[in-house]
């Protein structure tokens, strides 16, 4: 089995191509597809029945690593948005959005 393929807890063969991660503007990372999520000690979260979930990016969630919507209460501004706002305030042209091909 190659590095881009794995077997999930139910024994199904999956491919990383089946996973989509979307960076939400000033919000969480939205993960869609079957993934294994582990903490710093290597313990796996049970994601059974969750074909999609959102991961906190603002640091304010009380349900980390999952998003609980706190970013909207905090007025969280993602780093890329903050940089663009500062550059616009200084009259600099913002860099284009990155496009990464793998």
Buried (B, 14 or more C-beta within 10 A) or exposed (E): EEEEEBEEEEEEEBEBEEEEEEEEEBBBBBBBBBBEBEEEEEEEBEBEEEEEBBBBBBEBBEEEBBBBBBBEEEEBBBEBEEBBEEEEEEEEEEEEEEEEEE
